[in-house]
Amino acid sequence: MDIQAKRDLLKDKFGNYYIISNASGEELTVINVAVYYAFNQMLDESLIAKVKEKYPNKVAIGKYLADLAEEHIERLESSESEGRIYDFKEVQKHYKLHVKPIYDKSLHM
C-alpha cells in the first residue's frame, strides 16, 4: 500500500470517507473528508466569491464544502487521477490509525 496524505481516501463499512491528514511511517491520522474540507476553508470574501461563482442561486455553505469532498471522491474513482480509495478495515491491518473526531479542538487551518 502506497497511501499518500491529502490524496488518498479510506471508506468504512457505513460509506463514510476519510482523508489522510498526516502519514508518518506506519501511522496515519485520518479525518472525515467533509470535515477536512470544512476546516481548510477560511470564511472570508474569497470563499463567498467561490461559492457564488459555482452556484447561481443562494446555497448553504455546507453544500459547497460537501461538494468539494464529493469531487475528491469522484476524482479517485475515475482513472484520471493518481491515488485511490482504500477499505478502512484493510488499512487498519497495515497501519495504526488515529481517527480525529468532528469535535476535536486540534482541527484548524
C-alpha positions as CSV (number, residue, x, y, z in Angstrom):
1,M,0.0,0.0,0.0
2,D,1.3,3.4,-1.0
3,I,-1.0,5.6,0.9
4,Q,-0.4,9.4,0.5
5,A,-1.6,12.1,2.8
6,K,-4.1,14.6,1.4
7,R,-4.5,12.4,-1.7
8,D,-5.9,9.0,-0.8
9,L,-9.2,8.2,1.0
10,L,-10.4,5.5,3.2
11,K,-14.0,4.2,3.1
12,D,-15.6,2.5,6.1
13,K,-18.4,-0.1,6.1
14,F,-21.0,2.7,6.5
15,G,-20.0,4.5,3.4
16,N,-18.1,7.3,5.2
17,Y,-14.9,8.6,3.6
18,Y,-11.8,9.7,5.4
19,I,-8.8,11.6,4.2
20,I,-5.3,11.0,5.5
21,S,-4.2,14.3,7.0
22,N,-0.8,13.0,8.1
23,A,1.2,9.9,7.3
24,S,4.3,9.0,9.3
25,G,5.8,5.6,8.9
26,E,3.2,3.0,9.9
27,E,0.8,5.6,11.5
28,L,-1.9,7.6,9.7
29,T,-4.0,10.4,11.0
30,V,-7.4,10.3,9.3
31,I,-10.4,12.7,9.4
32,N,-13.8,12.6,7.8
33,V,-13.3,14.1,4.3
34,A,-16.2,16.6,4.6
35,V,-14.8,17.8,8.0
36,Y,-11.3,18.1,6.5
37,Y,-12.6,20.4,3.7
38,A,-14.7,22.4,6.2
39,F,-11.7,23.1,8.4
40,N,-9.4,24.0,5.5
41,Q,-11.5,26.9,4.2
42,M,-11.5,30.4,5.7
43,L,-14.8,32.1,5.9
44,D,-13.9,35.2,4.0
45,E,-14.8,37.2,0.9
46,S,-12.8,34.8,-1.4
47,L,-14.8,31.8,-0.2
48,I,-18.0,33.7,-0.7
49,A,-16.9,34.5,-4.2
50,K,-16.0,30.9,-5.0
51,V,-19.5,29.8,-3.8
52,K,-21.3,32.4,-5.8
53,E,-19.3,31.5,-8.9
54,K,-20.2,27.8,-8.5
55,Y,-23.8,28.2,-7.6
56,P,-26.1,30.8,-9.4
57,N,-28.6,30.7,-6.5
58,K,-28.2,31.0,-2.8
59,V,-26.8,27.9,-1.2
60,A,-25.8,26.7,2.2
61,I,-22.0,26.8,2.8
62,G,-22.2,23.1,3.7
63,K,-23.3,22.3,0.2
64,Y,-20.2,23.8,-1.3
65,L,-17.9,22.0,1.2
66,A,-19.7,18.7,0.8
67,D,-19.3,19.1,-3.0
68,L,-15.6,19.6,-2.6
69,A,-15.5,16.3,-0.7
70,E,-17.6,14.6,-3.4
71,E,-15.4,15.9,-6.2
72,H,-12.4,14.4,-4.4
73,I,-14.1,11.1,-4.2
74,E,-15.1,11.2,-7.9
75,R,-11.5,12.1,-8.9
76,L,-10.2,9.0,-7.2
77,E,-13.0,6.8,-8.6
78,S,-12.0,7.8,-12.1
79,S,-8.9,6.7,-13.9
80,E,-7.8,10.3,-14.5
81,S,-6.3,10.8,-11.0
82,E,-3.4,9.4,-9.0
83,G,-4.4,7.8,-5.7
84,R,-7.2,5.6,-4.7
85,I,-9.9,4.8,-2.1
86,Y,-8.9,2.1,0.4
87,D,-11.0,-0.1,2.6
88,F,-10.8,1.2,6.2
89,K,-10.6,-2.2,7.8
90,E,-7.9,-3.4,5.3
91,V,-5.8,-0.3,6.1
92,Q,-6.1,-1.0,9.8
93,K,-4.4,-4.3,9.2
94,H,-1.3,-2.5,8.0
95,Y,-1.3,0.9,9.8
96,K,-2.1,2.3,13.2
97,L,-4.9,4.8,12.6
98,H,-5.5,7.9,14.6
99,V,-9.1,9.0,13.8
100,K,-9.8,12.6,14.5
101,P,-13.4,13.2,15.7
102,I,-15.6,16.1,14.5
103,Y,-15.3,18.0,17.7
104,D,-11.5,17.7,18.1
105,K,-10.1,21.1,19.1
106,S,-6.9,20.4,17.1
107,L,-8.7,20.7,13.8
108,H,-7.7,24.0,12.3
109,M,-6.2,25.6,9.2
